Amino acid sequence: MTGVDTELYPKAETRHGKTSSAFKNARKTLRDERISGASGAFLALFILGHLVLESSILVSAELYGFVANFLEHTIPLAQPLIVVVTIVFFIHFIWAGRKIPAKLHERKKMLELGELLKNSNKGWQQDSKSDIRLRPHFETSLWIIQVRTGMIVLATGTFHLFLVLWNIFTDMGVLGQEVGLTVEVATSRVESGLWILYAILMVTVVAHMAIGIYRLLVKWFADTWFVRNYAKAVFYFLFWFYTILGTATVIAMAGPLEGILS
């Protein structure tokens, strides 16, 4: 039954009818979650591949140059991909950012809540091996870290995307410079002092990506065929592997580790 027809309320709707406000709000929330999740998953996959390709400089400068030339000229994939990534980047920020507490006192409440839940957990008798045991502090902490890293990635990532777009489509105003990404341009950018920005971007984007994948796995798959412990293992692996790989790559861009694997 979708409605109730009475003398007093001839057009009254049930709470769960498809025309009810509750149903519409739930459908809108689900749509927003799908957009946020899909855009986040796309960006996460891009980061996973991007950092691996960037790490080619650990083998040699020649390999890095070959990869860049292959993606920009042999198969002109870099140009359309960077445009798509930029668009998805801002779509993800808009849809994911809707859940960020807008006011400072709201953020402080979240921190206080995490501490209270952590302390309350100590006095509870729970099966440590149960997959449904209380784990509020870990989840809340990850969410807080994800929000904070997201803000940093928005600022540093926007700057990086602007540089890459400028680099790929123009000579950056330097007479005689080749259009597109080269090992000389990439390393000089890092050596000029931007290594600080790229180090911050690398750490925060890896943390944000690893937490995002973990939360997606928990939200859509955990407690079914994919238990939370597996999702946590994926999180730790992605975070540490890509943090180490990214750190080595940034250092290689600055010179000391270039070609260390060759």
C-alpha distance (Angstrom), angle and dihedral (degrees) to the residues before:
residue distance angle dihedral
M1 . . .
T2 3.80 . .
G3 3.81 100.4 .
V4 3.80 145.3 15.5
D5 3.79 119.3 -124.9
T6 3.81 113.0 -162.0
E7 3.78 137.5 140.9
L8 3.77 92.6 -102.7
Y9 3.81 97.1 40.8
P10 3.80 109.0 23.3
K11 3.80 93.7 167.3
A12 3.77 101.4 30.8
E13 3.80 115.2 143.7
T14 3.77 127.0 -147.0
R15 3.80 116.9 -114.1
H16 3.78 92.6 -111.9
G17 3.79 101.4 41.8
K18 3.78 119.4 123.4
T19 3.79 90.5 -113.6
S20 3.80 94.4 49.9
S21 3.79 120.6 110.4
A22 3.81 90.5 -122.6
F23 3.80 91.7 57.3
K24 3.80 92.4 46.3
N25 3.79 92.2 49.0
A26 3.80 91.4 48.4
R27 3.81 91.4 49.6
K28 3.81 91.2 48.8
T29 3.81 91.1 48.7
L30 3.81 90.9 50.5
R31 3.80 90.7 49.3
D32 3.80 91.2 49.9
E33 3.81 91.2 48.5
R34 3.79 91.0 51.4
I35 3.81 93.1 49.7
S36 3.80 91.5 46.4
G37 3.81 92.6 45.7
A38 3.80 96.3 44.2
S39 3.81 94.0 47.5
G40 3.80 90.4 45.5
A41 3.81 92.1 49.5
F42 3.81 90.7 50.0
L43 3.81 92.0 50.7
A44 3.82 91.4 45.3
L45 3.81 91.5 53.9
F46 3.79 89.4 47.5
I47 3.81 91.7 52.0
L48 3.82 91.6 47.9
G49 3.79 90.8 54.9
H50 3.80 96.2 36.4
L51 3.80 94.8 56.1
V52 3.81 91.6 48.0
L53 3.81 91.5 51.7
E54 3.81 91.7 45.5
S55 3.81 89.3 51.9
S56 3.81 89.3 64.2
I57 3.80 85.7 92.1
L58 3.80 86.5 71.8
V59 3.79 86.6 68.9
S60 3.80 97.3 43.7
A61 3.79 143.4 -45.0
E62 3.80 88.0 -114.5
L63 3.81 92.4 58.4
Y64 3.82 90.7 48.4
G65 3.80 90.1 51.7
F66 3.81 91.2 47.2
V67 3.84 91.8 51.8
A68 3.82 92.0 48.3
N69 3.82 92.8 47.5
F70 3.81 91.9 45.7
L71 3.81 93.2 52.8
E72 3.80 95.6 42.4
H73 3.81 103.0 38.0
T74 3.82 114.2 9.2
I75 3.80 90.8 49.6
P76 3.83 106.6 9.2
L77 3.79 93.2 -140.2
A78 3.81 101.2 128.6
Q79 3.81 95.9 66.4
P80 3.83 99.6 55.3
L81 3.81 92.1 34.3
I82 3.81 94.8 56.8
V83 3.81 89.8 50.8
V84 3.82 91.5 50.5
V85 3.82 92.0 45.6
T86 3.81 91.3 50.8
I87 3.81 92.1 51.5
V88 3.82 93.5 45.7
F89 3.82 89.4 45.5
F90 3.80 92.1 61.8
I91 3.82 93.6 38.8
H92 3.79 88.6 55.5
F93 3.79 92.1 48.4
I94 3.81 92.4 51.6
W95 3.81 96.0 47.6
A96 3.81 98.0 36.9
G97 3.79 92.1 42.2
R98 3.79 92.3 63.1
K99 3.84 89.3 80.6
I100 3.79 95.4 52.1
P101 3.83 113.0 108.4
A102 3.78 104.8 -111.1
K103 3.79 98.0 -156.9
L104 3.79 129.3 64.1
H105 3.81 94.8 -129.9
E106 3.82 89.7 54.1
R107 3.80 90.3 55.4
K108 3.79 91.0 48.7
K109 3.82 89.1 51.9
M110 3.80 89.7 54.7
L111 3.81 90.8 53.4
E112 3.80 91.5 47.6
L113 3.80 90.4 48.3
G114 3.80 91.2 52.8
E115 3.80 92.0 52.7
L116 3.82 93.1 46.4
L117 3.79 92.1 50.1
K118 3.80 90.9 47.1
N119 3.80 92.0 52.9
S120 3.80 94.2 43.5
N121 3.80 90.4 54.0
K122 3.82 91.4 64.1
G123 3.79 93.7 69.1
W124 3.80 97.0 46.2
Q125 3.79 122.6 99.5
Q126 3.79 106.7 -133.1
D127 3.76 137.2 158.0
S128 3.82 103.9 -105.7
K129 3.81 90.5 -152.3
S130 3.79 95.5 51.0
D131 3.78 115.3 112.7
I132 3.81 90.6 -145.8
R133 3.80 97.7 52.0
L134 3.80 117.9 131.2
R135 3.80 112.2 -83.8
P136 3.81 104.1 159.9
H137 3.78 100.0 137.9
F138 3.80 94.9 54.7
E139 3.80 92.6 48.0
T140 3.80 93.8 44.0
S141 3.80 92.3 47.0
L142 3.80 91.5 51.4
W143 3.79 90.5 50.6
I144 3.81 91.8 50.7
I145 3.82 91.6 48.0
Q146 3.79 90.3 47.6
V147 3.81 91.2 53.5
R148 3.79 93.0 48.8
T149 3.80 95.4 45.2
G150 3.80 89.0 46.0
M151 3.81 90.6 59.5
I152 3.81 91.3 49.9
V153 3.81 92.6 46.1
L154 3.81 90.1 50.6
A155 3.81 91.2 57.2
T156 3.80 100.7 37.9
G157 3.81 94.6 34.2
T158 3.81 92.5 53.1
F159 3.81 89.8 53.2
H160 3.81 91.5 47.9
L161 3.81 93.2 48.4
F162 3.81 90.3 50.5
L163 3.82 91.0 52.4
V164 3.80 92.9 47.3
L165 3.81 93.1 47.5
W166 3.82 89.9 48.9
N167 3.79 90.2 46.8
I168 3.81 98.1 47.2
F169 3.80 97.7 45.8
T170 3.84 102.1 35.0
D171 3.79 143.3 28.0
M172 3.83 87.1 -110.8
G173 3.79 90.0 -117.8
V174 3.80 93.4 -66.3
L175 3.80 111.8 129.2
G176 3.79 112.2 -125.4
Q177 3.81 94.9 10.9
E178 3.79 115.8 135.4
V179 3.79 115.8 -112.5
G180 3.79 109.5 -115.3
L181 3.76 138.7 35.8
T182 3.79 117.5 -46.5
V183 3.78 132.3 172.2
E184 3.81 89.7 -111.4
V185 3.80 92.8 55.6
A186 3.81 93.5 43.7
T187 3.79 95.6 49.0
S188 3.80 95.1 41.8
R189 3.79 89.0 52.3
V190 3.80 91.2 55.4
E191 3.80 95.2 39.6
S192 3.81 91.4 51.7
G193 3.81 90.5 70.8
L194 3.79 100.8 -84.2
W195 3.80 88.8 109.2
I196 3.81 86.4 92.2
L197 3.81 91.6 57.7
Y198 3.80 92.4 44.0
A199 3.80 92.4 48.1
I200 3.81 89.9 53.1
L201 3.80 91.9 44.4
M202 3.80 92.4 47.9
V203 3.81 95.8 51.2
T204 3.80 95.2 43.1
V205 3.80 96.2 44.0
V206 3.82 91.5 49.1
A207 3.81 91.5 49.1
H208 3.82 91.8 45.7
M209 3.81 91.5 46.9
A210 3.83 94.7 47.8
I211 3.81 92.8 47.6
G212 3.80 90.9 45.6
I213 3.81 92.6 53.5
Y214 3.81 90.4 46.4
R215 3.81 92.1 51.3
L216 3.81 92.0 46.8
L217 3.80 91.1 51.9
V218 3.80 91.6 47.9
K219 3.80 93.6 45.1
W220 3.79 98.4 48.7
F221 3.82 107.0 21.1
A222 3.82 113.2 16.7
D223 3.78 120.1 109.6
T224 3.82 89.9 23.1
W225 3.79 117.2 70.2
F226 3.80 92.5 -35.0
V227 3.79 112.2 61.5
R228 3.80 124.0 -151.7
N229 3.79 93.6 -112.1
Y230 3.82 89.5 62.7
A231 3.80 90.1 50.4
K232 3.79 90.0 50.4
A233 3.82 90.8 50.7
V234 3.82 89.6 51.7
F235 3.81 89.5 50.2
Y236 3.81 94.9 51.9
F237 3.81 93.1 44.2
L238 3.81 94.4 50.1
F239 3.79 93.3 44.5
W240 3.82 97.8 49.7
F241 3.81 98.1 35.3
Y242 3.79 95.0 50.0
T243 3.80 94.1 38.8
I244 3.81 90.2 56.0
L245 3.81 92.4 42.2
G246 3.80 92.6 46.3
T247 3.80 93.5 47.0
A248 3.79 91.4 51.1
T249 3.81 90.2 48.2
V250 3.82 93.8 51.6
I251 3.81 90.1 49.0
A252 3.83 89.9 47.6
M253 3.80 90.0 51.6
A254 3.80 87.5 56.1
G255 3.81 90.6 52.3
P256 3.84 113.4 -106.7
L257 3.83 99.2 92.7
E258 3.81 100.0 31.9
G259 3.79 109.2 138.2
I260 3.80 93.3 0.2
L261 3.82 91.9 143.7
S262 3.81 95.5 51.4
